[in-house]
Amino acid sequence: MAQEHRNLFSGGRRRFTPWLLLAPGLGIYLLISVGPSLATAIYSFTDATGIRGLPISWVGLDNYDEFLLQGARSRDNIDALQRTLLFMAVVTVVQFGIGLVMALLVNQNLRGRMFFRTLFFVPVILGAVVQGLMWKLFLRPGGGPMDTLIGWFGLESQFLTGPSAFYWVIVVQIWANAGFTMVIFLAGLQSIPSELNEAAAVDGASGWQLFRNVTWPQLTPAVNTNFLLNIIGSLQAWILFLVLVGYRNGTQVLGYVVFAEGFGQTGNNTFRQGFAAAASIVLFLLVLVLGMTANFVVARRERKYLG
Amino acid sequence: MKQTVQKLWLLLVALALVAAACGSDSSSDDTASDDTSTETASTDDSSSDDAAADDDAAEASAGLEGTLRVMIHQNPPMVEWVEKFNADFEAANPGVSIDLSVIDAADLPTSNQTRLSASDVDVTTVTVTGFANPVQPYMTNVEPPYWQQLIEAGLLMDLSGQPFVDNYDDAAIAEGGSFDGGVYSLNLGRVSYSGMFVNHDLLAEVGVEVPTTWDELVGACDAVKGAGYECMTAGGADGWPIFVGAYGLLGSLYPDQQGLVEGLWTGDLAWDDEQGQKLFERYQIYANEMLEDQAAGLGHDAAIERYKAGDVAFAPTGNWQAGVLEPAADSDLTPAEFEWSYIPFPGSDNPEDNQILFGKYDQGWAVAADTPVPDLAMAYLAAFSEAETYNDFANTVNFLPTQPTATLDNTLGRSVAPLLQEGAFTVGYEQWFIGPDGAGQWANGGQGAMWFYNGDFDDAAAAAAQAQADLEAGLSS
């Protein structure tokens, strides 16, 4: 076996074998990920419609100009951009906190912890459409469960029709994904050697001191992973808006604008996939900048705690 | 390890073979597409036949075989009718099977774009708004509607000369399905969205007459609510039924709907001028005072069921929902247990302005230009267009007929017949308005009622001013 190993990775083969092994995966990645992304970037400079047979013309920066600078439309797009950032900030922070608390709870040696782990994680496996429909039914005015509940106090459920709709989407987004955050934290918690906590306890550390000086630094990889995933996931979220609210003035986020423009869901039902591509590139740049910034911050934090 | 490398090579070879197989499929598709073009051309040639439509339908049906992929939108009475029609068509043509897809109306643009582009449908509901929102000479800096995009892409077959086209009235063909000299959609009916259903029994119980002016409507609502009933309901959960329910209000204040759009574009009219202010004030009353709170939890279909229960006086909605109140004779649905009618929304102070039904051309059949079964598609449309069949369809779905020989023989028909006889049907605002590129999200003041309903605005003047500002932002950009 050792002889075979030497033969395979010796001489000229040694240089090519890793590439050979990488080739299928790399090919698939280029085909289904990098390729469409590059095509989207190119489409963003055209008036492509996505309809077979229609000519595609090069329009330069017109789509970007219209999206970011033209008329009241750009104001609406900037509003959507700000709303996307607000959505990201609230979801990232709250989902992170709830996920951590849930992980700490179900990491205790308590009766029924497996049940609660499952219960907290179940929303994740439902998918955005099912998650949205469930909450739409739950918040339904005129006899829905929430309406009945608050009706006992003389109130009515108008949560998804009024200005609060945007915030209810945040609630659903957090509910839907906190279980995933929890699982990553749980994996991090279970990888911490129990000797560390035991030693600190022997030294007289309180529960808070244990968490702050032992658990939290040791959780750094999980913290960083969740931080990045929450930021990127919330920036790309839009399906819950589609299901819960629809394309309504004052509630759109950037991801929904991309879909609506590309697939005839706005105004004249016109397909503007070149314009939508430009919007998606703006979203991509947003994710890139925020993602890289976050990555820089967490990498520095990782070096600080873990060396 | 050597074996592992060999397996890897085998895997790569297998992947290459799969890729090659995919390539072969593409070639096959191209060939099929070419064949289709030939068949389509032969169909067009046959269109010069001047024989009677019914005879043509019978001839076209002879010896047909294959699968016809048909796409329609969700509309319960229509779906039920089309399923029965398809079964009859299959029975009459043993070699034919029909693959029916039913999708949500809101998904029609996307589904048509993707399925026509992928040659995955033969006969489709290309729109439920006729050929609406055509670009007008006074419009600049606008995008063409998607049906125009589909035609210009060559994805829809020109039905000009097909004998069954002659079964429909000229206006329906010209306004509801023609573009640039060709006929690309067979429009199946007009609908009014500017009227409202009236529960006569409830009004009688409360002691008020059917309102003919705005003030009378306000008074009727006060009386109805004072008696413990609700004034109006609509499908608030779907959003659009709220502003569509106010199209009658818009129409009664602007009887020249096309003129309204032109005036907004040219600057002769403004959302925040005197009449515009009045419109927005009434929007606010309609959305916040007339509609019941429960409407927020009702979808479009649920709202008319709610109305059918009998304790709501008015349901401002499209006449296509009459089938729920008065189902077809062979339907399993039960009729409403009160006397009702469908009247124009009395939004104006002038009763004469409240006598017009505004609406749209509704569903239009179109045929994919590259369908592999063009003869079958033509036979299908010919069979559908037979006078008796179409009349049954129109009465089932409550379309105002686009075949001159058809009549609505039901409560809705009797309600609207006097108005239609006076020619009081006109294409409404929604079918004319296009916002210019760069216009803001509030530019379409025709949807203003929903803004109050959603709580986006609580001041009519502010909403009107915002609508005008957002429109002007596009006009000037």
Chai-1 contact restraints between the chains, C-beta under 6 A:
chainA,res_idxA,chainB,res_idxB,connection_type,confidence,min_distance_angstrom,max_distance_angstrom,comment,restraint_id
A,E4,B,M1,contact,1.0,0.0,6.0,A-B,restraint_1
A,L8,B,M1,contact,1.0,0.0,6.0,A-B,restraint_2
A,T49,B,Q149,contact,1.0,0.0,6.0,A-B,restraint_3
A,I51,B,Q113,contact,1.0,0.0,6.0,A-B,restraint_4
A,I51,B,S117,contact,1.0,0.0,6.0,A-B,restraint_5
A,I51,B,Q149,contact,1.0,0.0,6.0,A-B,restraint_6
A,I51,B,A153,contact,1.0,0.0,6.0,A-B,restraint_7
A,R52,B,S117,contact,1.0,0.0,6.0,A-B,restraint_8
A,G53,B,A153,contact,1.0,0.0,6.0,A-B,restraint_9
A,G53,B,G154,contact,1.0,0.0,6.0,A-B,restraint_10
A,L54,B,A153,contact,1.0,0.0,6.0,A-B,restraint_11
A,Q70,B,G438,contact,1.0,0.0,6.0,A-B,restraint_12
A,Q70,B,S477,contact,1.0,0.0,6.0,A-B,restraint_13
A,G71,B,G438,contact,1.0,0.0,6.0,A-B,restraint_14
A,G71,B,A473,contact,1.0,0.0,6.0,A-B,restraint_15
A,G71,B,G474,contact,1.0,0.0,6.0,A-B,restraint_16
A,G71,B,S477,contact,1.0,0.0,6.0,A-B,restraint_17
A,A72,B,G440,contact,1.0,0.0,6.0,A-B,restraint_18
A,A72,B,D470,contact,1.0,0.0,6.0,A-B,restraint_19
A,A72,B,A473,contact,1.0,0.0,6.0,A-B,restraint_20
A,R73,B,G438,contact,1.0,0.0,6.0,A-B,restraint_21
A,D76,B,G440,contact,1.0,0.0,6.0,A-B,restraint_22
A,D76,B,Q441,contact,1.0,0.0,6.0,A-B,restraint_23
A,R140,B,G297,contact,1.0,0.0,6.0,A-B,restraint_24
A,P141,B,A296,contact,1.0,0.0,6.0,A-B,restraint_25
A,P141,B,G297,contact,1.0,0.0,6.0,A-B,restraint_26
A,G142,B,Q294,contact,1.0,0.0,6.0,A-B,restraint_27
A,G142,B,G297,contact,1.0,0.0,6.0,A-B,restraint_28
A,E156,B,D293,contact,1.0,0.0,6.0,A-B,restraint_29
A,Q158,B,A296,contact,1.0,0.0,6.0,A-B,restraint_30
A,T161,B,A296,contact,1.0,0.0,6.0,A-B,restraint_31
A,T161,B,N454,contact,1.0,0.0,6.0,A-B,restraint_32
A,G162,B,G455,contact,1.0,0.0,6.0,A-B,restraint_33
A,P163,B,G455,contact,1.0,0.0,6.0,A-B,restraint_34
A,G246,B,G239,contact,1.0,0.0,6.0,A-B,restraint_35
A,N249,B,Q441,contact,1.0,0.0,6.0,A-B,restraint_36
A,G250,B,D456,contact,1.0,0.0,6.0,A-B,restraint_37
A,F263,B,T110,contact,1.0,0.0,6.0,A-B,restraint_38
A,G264,B,P109,contact,1.0,0.0,6.0,A-B,restraint_39
A,G264,B,Y146,contact,1.0,0.0,6.0,A-B,restraint_40
A,G267,B,G435,contact,1.0,0.0,6.0,A-B,restraint_41
A,N268,B,N133,contact,1.0,0.0,6.0,A-B,restraint_42
A,N268,B,E143,contact,1.0,0.0,6.0,A-B,restraint_43
A,N268,B,P145,contact,1.0,0.0,6.0,A-B,restraint_44
A,N268,B,I434,contact,1.0,0.0,6.0,A-B,restraint_45
A,N269,B,P109,contact,1.0,0.0,6.0,A-B,restraint_46
A,N269,B,Y146,contact,1.0,0.0,6.0,A-B,restraint_47
A,T270,B,E143,contact,1.0,0.0,6.0,A-B,restraint_48
A,T270,B,Y146,contact,1.0,0.0,6.0,A-B,restraint_49
A,F271,B,Q113,contact,1.0,0.0,6.0,A-B,restraint_50
A,F271,B,Y146,contact,1.0,0.0,6.0,A-B,restraint_51
